[in-house]
Amino acid sequence: MSKRKSRDSNLTIGECISKVHSILRERFCNHNCHGKRFGVESQYQHLLELLKRTVIHGESNSALIIGPRGSGKNMLLSDALKELVEIKQAKENVLQVHLNGLLQTNDKIALKEITRQLCLENVVGDKVFGSFAENLAFLLEALKKGDRTSSCPVIFVLDEFDLFAHHKNQTLLYNLFDISQSAQTPVAVLGLTCRLDVLELLEKRVKSRFSHRQIHLLNAFNFSQFLKIFQDQLSLSAEFPDTAFAETWNQNTQMLALSRVMISHPLIDAADLVEASRLRSMDSKANLLHGLSVLEICLIIAMKHLHDIYDGEPFNFQMVQNEFQKFIQRKAHSAYNFETPVVMKAFEHLHQLELIKPMEGLSVRTQKEYRLMKLLLDNSQIMEALQKYPNCPTDVRQWATSSIS
């Protein structure tokens, strides 16, 4: 099948699919817009104008780009930066620093990354600084090419901005916003977040130094427009090397179900859409239960009953063990009669999988048998997982559905 050539081309089907994969990966993973922006032109112009004021006129600014995941925040910023650096005054004069709250988890790591991206490791050398603010100010001072009016503009991009609000004392945010209010180095601080309440996370002193500019991306597409966007994103252009394959592909492209495309199944059909929908709606935590041992499933059920009995109050290992023992005694079933260390190991494995978590503020000196825990699954997730659990014993399933503790 892979050796079969397409009409009007010397490419095999396998080569066509490999080419399609490359095009779509480039298009989706690298935030390439592939065509015009949809419904965000005013936001784009606002952002571009703000960046121009920093880079061309030396005016410091700060702003937040807020919108749900997948609404185009990174695409909007990427396009604006791309257009910005094509301007003559900005081409060789602007510096960019990109930070992510998932990676730079504290101010020390963030400052090290700022130094690396600005290529200032040699300037910092072995200098010892008294504070974060002093270190950051030194770095920005090092960027100045002469007097204050000819400093090199710096654009700071903080993705997952809300996570930076969890840093100790919000020192990084305070200093970046403080610099953006000063008449020194021209700085633009841009935060990207999906949290609408992000300003409530900021300390008063940080909030007072923020410009309160907010660019919201809230898509208002109707279904026809939404479908058209997806069709456009998935379609192959006229430049595709195999014209016949591209035409057939474009006719069959209706919705996103590309993971099932392979050499033996090169085009999307209705069954693919059904499977893609099923996979997309699948509960990841419930899926974890499918790989657990019967003992671990029993402990989850015991926790479920404790949750119902005590109205969601936390539990400890001893309570779970007692609940499990009641089940064994009722069934008189030696197959479930495990030694306590084995049960404890299963309990700890559930903690490692993050299906349960310890309550905050507990003393680490508390014996692990009495450490209070919380179940991170609800009843519907547990029951759904049990329905799909391979070869689940009947009495275990009945125990889960019973109201008897």
VENGI-V923908 format. One record per pair of residues at least 24 apart in sequence whose ideal C-beta (glycine too) atoms are under 8 Angstrom apart, sorted by the first residue. I is the first residue (numbers start at 1). J is the second residue. Records with the same first field share a line. If there is no record, write none. Layout:
I: J  J
//
This chain:
1: 263  264
2: 263
6: 242  244  245
7: 244
8: 242  243  244
9: 241  242  243  244  245
11: 241  242  245
13: 245  263  266
14: 263
16: 242  245  266
17: 261  262  263  266
19: 240  241  242
20: 236  249  261
23: 236  240
24: 234  258
27: 233
28: 233
31: 74  75  78
33: 75  79
34: 232  233
35: 232  233
37: 72  75  76  79
38: 219  221  225  229
39: 219  220  221
40: 72  76  217
43: 76  215  216  217
44: 76  79  80
46: 215
47: 76  77  80  190  215
48: 80  83  84
50: 188  213
51: 80  81  84  155  188
52: 84  87  90
54: 153  155  186  187  188
55: 84  87  89  90  93  94  153  155  186  188
56: 87  89  90
58: 149  151  153  186
59: 186
60: 179  180  181  182  183  185  186  187  188
61: 180  187  188  189  211  213
62: 176  177  180  188  189  190  191  210  211  213
63: 188  189  190  191  211  213  214  215
64: 161  190  191  192  193  198  199  213  214  215
65: 190  191  192  193  215  217
66: 193  194  195  196  198  214  215  216  217
67: 194  216  217  218  219
68: 194  217  218  219
69: 194
71: 217  218  219
72: 217  219
73: 192  194  217
74: 159  192
76: 215  217
77: 157  190  192
81: 155
90: 153
93: 152  153
94: 152  153  154  155
95: 143  152  153  154  155
96: 154  155  157
97: 154  155  156  157
98: 157  159
99: 156  157  158  159  164
100: 158  159  160
101: 158  159  160  161  162  163  164
102: 160  163
104: 164
105: 163
106: 167  168
107: 132  167  168  171  172
110: 164  167  172
111: 135  136  139  172
114: 139
115: 139
118: 143  154
132: 171  172  175
133: 171  174  175  178
136: 172  175  176  179
137: 175  179
140: 179  184  185  187
141: 185
143: 185
144: 185
148: 183  184  185
151: 184  185  186
152: 185
153: 185  186  187  188
154: 185  186  187  188
155: 187  188  190
156: 187  188  189  190
157: 190  192
158: 189  190  191  192
159: 192
160: 192  193
161: 191  192  193  198
162: 193  194  195  198  201
164: 191
165: 198  201  202
166: 201
169: 203
170: 202  203  206
173: 202  206
174: 203  205  206  209
177: 206  209  210
178: 209
180: 209  211
181: 209
227: 254  255
230: 255  256
234: 258
283: 381  384
285: 355  376  377  381
286: 377  381  382  384  385
287: 385
288: 353  355
289: 355  377  381  382  385  386  389
290: 385  388  389  390
292: 350
293: 346
294: 336  392  393  396
295: 336  338  342  343  346
296: 346  349  350
297: 386  389  392  396
298: 324  327  336  396  399
299: 324  343  346  347  350
300: 350  355  375  377  382
301: 327  382  396  399  400
302: 327
303: 356  375
304: 375  377  379  382  400
305: 405
306: 405
307: 375  379
308: 379  403  405
309: 405
314: 359  372  373  374
315: 372  373  375
316: 369  370  371  372  373
317: 344  347  368  369  370  371  373
318: 369  370
320: 347
323: 405
326: 405
327: 399
330: 404
331: 395
333: 395
344: 368  369
//
